[in-house]
Amino acid sequence: MINRTTISAIRVAAAALLLGMLVQTAQANRRHFTYTYESPVLPSGSREIEIWNTLRTDKGAFFRGLDHRMELEWGLGAGLQSSLYFNLSSESAADGLGGIASESEYSFSNEWKWSLTNPVADALGSALYAEWTVEHDATELEGKVILDKQVGNLLFAANGTFEHEFPALGNETNNTAEATLGIAYLIDEFSVGIEARHHTRTIGEESYSGLFVGPSLSFSGKNWWAAASVMPQIGIGANKNNTNENLELLEHEKLEVRFLLSFEL
């Protein structure tokens, strides 16, 4: 026969388990990296606002790119999550005449993410991701495979991404392939890690590849989280911009810095 002490112990254990599940749910969509996605999604009915800011700078001469994204995410249940983005990008570069030329553009995106397995409970976390973007002169389709695993305080994540652009006029091929890898050590609300990104853009018959590696940090509060990465380009061989640096500086920059900030609604 079960005595009252045993029943009380069971109740305390059940309450602790429930609290842990609630805390895990509240942090389910927290990101520890800014380029590498993880498999968890928001629970059904939950919503978040996510703000992205990316600085891309230095192509051997003056260059500055600023990319901003405002994202509304919501959990749909059954492992599904969707979101809408408003994207704004601007670039400024030396024009060769002692001045600076600038241009900007905006677009809209819709994301769908399907979480298949959990990085803690299962042998390997996994998710599939699809996104389509409408620009003023093109439409883009992107697919991503997401893998991750948490072992104790260590988190490993890897993504494979392919994107194809459909121009409004002409038939020039414009494809992007990307592989990212992130490793982080989790310390309560903090995480510190390193992230690597290999990005290749193919325009017509030409391909341009850049490898970026740098530190990443994240912090989470009660109803919000933030993550940041500093990603310098690492030389990987001959370039196409006629300099002595082993960097690709036509379609990539020497440095990328990204900051993400998210709030629950």
C-alpha positions in Angstrom: 0.0 0.0 0.0 1.3 3.5 -0.9 1.7 5.8 2.1 1.1 9.5 2.2 4.9 10.3 2.1 5.3 8.3 -1.2 2.2 10.1 -2.7 3.6 13.5 -1.7 7.0 12.6 -3.3 5.3 11.5 -6.5 3.3 14.8 -6.6 6.5 16.9 -6.1 8.3 15.0 -8.8 5.3 15.4 -11.2 5.2 19.1 -10.4 8.9 19.5 -11.1 8.6 17.6 -14.4 5.6 19.7 -15.4 7.6 22.9 -14.6 10.6 21.7 -16.5 8.4 21.0 -19.5 6.8 24.5 -19.3 10.2 26.1 -19.1 11.4 24.0 -22.0 8.3 25.0 -24.0 8.9 28.7 -23.3 12.4 28.4 -24.6 11.5 26.0 -27.4 12.3 28.4 -30.2 15.4 30.2 -28.7 18.3 30.4 -31.1 21.9 30.0 -30.0 23.4 30.9 -33.4 22.5 33.5 -36.0 23.1 31.7 -39.2 22.6 28.0 -38.2 19.0 27.0 -37.4 17.9 24.5 -34.8 15.1 21.9 -35.0 12.6 23.0 -32.2 9.6 25.1 -33.1 7.1 27.2 -31.2 4.3 25.3 -29.5 0.8 25.6 -30.9 -0.7 29.1 -30.5 2.6 30.8 -29.4 3.8 33.8 -31.3 7.1 35.8 -31.4 8.5 38.9 -33.1 12.0 38.4 -34.3 14.2 41.3 -35.4 17.4 40.7 -37.5 20.2 43.1 -38.2 23.2 42.2 -40.3 26.3 44.3 -41.2 28.4 43.3 -44.2 31.5 45.4 -44.6 34.8 45.8 -46.6 35.5 44.5 -50.1 39.0 45.8 -50.2 37.6 49.2 -50.9 34.8 50.9 -49.0 31.7 48.9 -48.9 28.9 48.6 -46.4 25.7 46.4 -46.6 22.9 46.6 -44.0 20.3 43.9 -44.0 17.2 44.1 -41.8 14.4 41.5 -41.3 11.2 41.8 -39.2 9.7 38.4 -38.6 6.3 37.4 -37.1 6.4 33.7 -36.1 3.6 31.5 -34.9 3.3 27.8 -33.8 0.7 25.8 -35.6 1.0 22.5 -33.7 2.0 19.0 -34.9 5.6 20.2 -35.2 4.8 23.0 -37.7 5.7 26.7 -37.5 5.2 29.5 -40.0 6.3 33.1 -40.3 6.1 36.2 -42.4 9.1 38.5 -43.0 9.5 42.1 -44.2 13.1 42.5 -45.6 15.0 45.7 -46.2 18.5 45.8 -47.6 20.9 48.6 -48.5 24.4 48.8 -49.9 26.9 51.6 -50.2 30.2 51.5 -52.1 32.9 53.7 -53.4 32.0 54.8 -56.9 35.6 55.3 -58.2 35.1 59.1 -58.5 35.6 60.0 -54.8 32.0 59.5 -53.9 29.7 56.9 -52.6 26.9 55.1 -54.5 24.0 53.6 -52.6 21.0 51.4 -53.4 18.3 49.7 -51.4 15.5 47.2 -51.9 12.8 45.5 -50.0 11.0 42.1 -50.2 8.5 39.9 -48.4 9.1 36.2 -47.3 7.0 33.4 -46.0 8.7 30.5 -44.0 7.5 27.0 -43.1 9.4 24.8 -40.7 8.5 21.2 -39.7 10.2 19.7 -36.7 10.6 16.0 -37.1 12.7 14.8 -34.1 13.9 16.4 -30.8 17.7 17.1 -30.2 17.4 16.1 -26.5 14.8 13.3 -26.4 15.8 11.6 -29.7 19.2 10.3 -31.1 19.3 13.3 -33.4 17.1 16.4 -33.8 15.9 17.2 -37.3 13.6 19.6 -39.2 12.8 20.6 -42.8 12.5 24.3 -43.8 11.1 26.0 -46.8 10.9 29.7 -47.6 9.7 31.8 -50.6 10.5 35.4 -51.2 9.0 38.0 -53.5 11.2 40.8 -54.7 10.5 43.6 -57.2 12.3 41.8 -60.0 12.5 38.2 -58.9 11.1 35.3 -56.8 13.3 33.1 -54.7 12.6 29.6 -53.3 14.8 28.2 -50.5 15.0 24.7 -48.9 16.9 23.7 -45.8 17.7 20.5 -43.9 18.3 21.1 -40.2 20.1 18.7 -37.9 21.1 19.2 -34.2 22.0 17.4 -31.0 22.3 18.4 -27.4 24.6 16.3 -25.2 24.7 17.7 -21.6 25.7 21.3 -22.0 27.0 20.9 -25.5 24.9 21.8 -28.5 25.8 20.8 -32.1 23.8 22.1 -35.1 24.3 21.8 -38.9 22.3 23.0 -41.9 22.4 22.4 -45.6 20.6 25.1 -47.7 19.9 25.6 -51.4 18.2 28.6 -53.0 17.1 29.2 -56.6 16.1 32.6 -57.9 13.6 33.1 -60.7 14.2 36.5 -62.4 11.2 38.4 -63.7 13.0 38.9 -67.0 15.7 36.9 -68.7 16.8 33.4 -67.9 20.2 33.8 -66.2 20.8 31.2 -63.5 21.2 32.5 -60.0 21.6 29.8 -57.3 22.9 29.8 -53.8 24.2 26.9 -51.7 25.2 27.1 -48.1 26.5 24.8 -45.4 26.6 26.0 -41.7 27.9 24.4 -38.5 27.5 25.6 -35.0 28.9 24.3 -31.6 27.9 26.0 -28.4 28.3 25.5 -24.6 25.1 26.2 -22.7 25.4 27.9 -19.3 21.9 28.5 -17.9 20.6 31.6 -19.8 23.8 32.1 -21.6 25.5 30.2 -24.5 28.9 30.7 -26.0 30.1 29.0 -29.2 31.6 29.1 -32.6 29.9 29.1 -36.0 31.1 28.3 -39.5 29.4 29.2 -42.8 30.4 28.2 -46.3 28.4 30.2 -48.9 28.5 29.8 -52.7 26.6 31.9 -55.1 26.4 30.9 -58.8 25.5 33.5 -61.4 25.4 32.2 -64.9 28.6 30.2 -65.4 30.5 31.8 -62.5 30.6 30.6 -58.9 31.8 32.7 -55.9 32.5 31.0 -52.6 33.3 32.4 -49.2 34.1 30.7 -45.9 33.2 32.6 -42.6 34.2 31.4 -39.1 33.6 33.3 -35.8 32.2 33.4 -32.3 28.6 33.4 -31.3 26.8 34.4 -28.1 23.2 34.2 -26.9 21.2 35.1 -23.8 17.6 34.4 -22.9 15.3 36.2 -20.5 11.8 35.4 -19.3 10.0 36.4 -22.5 12.8 37.2 -24.9 16.2 36.1 -26.2 19.1 37.6 -28.2 21.9 36.1 -30.2 25.0 37.6 -31.9 27.7 36.4 -34.2 30.9 38.0 -35.6 32.0 36.2 -38.8 35.2 37.2 -40.6 35.9 35.6 -44.0 38.7 33.1 -43.9 40.8 32.6 -47.0 40.2 29.4 -48.9 42.3 29.8 -52.1 42.4 31.7 -55.3 39.8 34.5 -55.7 38.3 36.3 -58.6 38.9 39.9 -57.7 42.5 40.3 -58.8 44.0 41.0 -55.4 46.7 39.2 -53.4 44.2 38.2 -50.6 42.8 34.7 -50.6 39.3 36.1 -50.1 36.4 36.3 -52.4 35.4 40.0 -52.5 33.1 40.3 -55.5 30.0 38.6 -54.0 31.2 38.4 -50.4 32.6 40.8 -47.8 35.6 40.5 -45.4 33.3 40.7 -42.3 29.7 39.9 -41.4 28.1 40.8 -38.0 24.6 39.7 -37.2 22.4 40.4 -34.2 19.0 38.8 -33.5 16.4 39.9 -30.9 13.1 38.1 -30.2 10.1 38.8 -28.0 7.1 36.6 -27.1 3.7 38.0 -27.9 
